[in-house]
Amino acid sequence: MDEALAADWLRNERLWRRGRGRGRQVPEGYNLDLDAWANQLVETDLDPERGWQLVLTMVGMAEDDEDLRAIGDGPLWLLRRNHAGFLPRITDRATQDPKLHRALQVTESWGPLRPD
């Protein structure tokens, strides 16, 4: 289920990046509910463990730096911002996973990697 959600989220984000026209409108076919569901998993206490696994799945499926940037700006940033307990896991894993490290570099542009 998370693989399908991760794949759909990435496809949705690619559509967002490539399909926005004049006025930066939501592109046709973009699924706002899908984006909200993925963000809810990492932002709220709904199921942060599952959100962490979803982020890892997304990172594993990322095809390029743009995908990693979208993950870093979205789900990864929300996870680390709202669940400080994940910071050690995120940083430990990033030392072993170059793609996660790359996505994390984007989130660090939002501020230092420490609990708020």
C-alpha positions in Angstrom: 0.0 0.0 0.0 2.8 2.5 0.9 4.6 1.7 -2.4 1.5 2.6 -4.3 1.0 5.7 -2.3 4.6 6.7 -2.7 4.5 6.1 -6.5 1.2 8.0 -6.8 2.6 10.9 -4.7 5.7 11.2 -6.8 3.7 11.0 -10.0 1.4 13.7 -8.6 4.4 16.0 -7.7 5.9 15.5 -11.1 2.6 16.6 -12.6 2.6 19.6 -10.3 6.1 20.6 -11.4 5.6 20.1 -15.1 2.0 20.9 -15.5 1.5 24.3 -13.9 0.5 26.9 -16.4 -0.1 30.6 -16.3 -1.1 31.9 -13.0 0.5 28.9 -11.3 -2.8 27.1 -11.4 -3.3 23.5 -10.2 -2.7 21.3 -13.2 -5.4 19.1 -14.6 -5.2 15.7 -13.1 -3.4 16.8 -9.9 -4.9 15.1 -6.9 -5.1 17.4 -3.9 -6.5 14.7 -1.7 -3.5 12.4 -2.4 -1.1 15.2 -1.4 -3.2 15.9 1.8 -3.3 12.3 2.8 0.5 11.8 2.4 1.1 15.0 4.4 -1.3 14.0 7.1 0.7 10.8 7.8 3.9 12.7 8.4 2.5 15.9 9.9 0.0 14.6 12.5 -0.1 11.9 15.1 -2.2 9.8 12.8 0.6 7.4 12.2 4.1 9.0 12.2 5.8 5.6 12.0 4.0 4.8 8.8 4.8 8.3 7.6 8.5 7.7 8.2 8.3 4.5 6.2 6.4 6.3 3.5 9.2 9.0 3.3 11.8 6.2 3.0 9.8 4.5 0.3 9.5 7.8 -1.6 13.2 8.5 -1.3 13.9 5.0 -2.6 11.6 5.6 -5.6 12.9 9.1 -6.4 14.2 9.3 -9.9 16.1 12.6 -9.8 17.0 15.6 -7.7 13.7 17.2 -8.4 11.9 14.3 -6.8 14.2 14.5 -3.8 13.6 18.2 -3.5 9.9 17.6 -3.5 10.2 15.0 -0.8 12.6 17.2 1.2 10.3 20.3 0.9 7.2 18.3 1.7 6.9 15.0 3.7 10.4 14.9 5.0 10.3 18.5 6.3 6.9 18.0 7.8 8.0 14.8 9.6 11.1 16.4 11.1 9.2 19.6 12.0 6.4 17.8 13.8 8.1 14.8 15.3 11.4 15.7 16.9 11.8 12.1 18.0 12.5 11.2 14.4 15.6 13.5 14.1 18.1 10.9 15.2 16.7 8.3 12.9 16.7 10.8 10.0 20.2 11.9 10.5 21.5 8.4 11.2 19.9 7.0 8.1 21.1 9.9 6.0 24.7 9.0 6.7 24.1 5.7 5.0 21.6 6.7 2.3 22.9 9.3 -0.3 19.4 9.9 -1.6 18.0 10.7 1.8 21.0 12.8 2.5 20.3 14.8 -0.7 16.6 15.2 0.2 17.6 16.3 3.7 19.9 19.0 2.3 16.7 20.7 0.9 15.0 20.6 4.3 18.0 22.1 6.0 17.4 25.2 3.9 14.3 25.7 6.1 16.5 25.8 9.2 18.9 23.8 11.3 18.3 20.2 11.8 17.3 20.3 15.4 14.0 20.1 17.4 12.1 23.4 17.4 
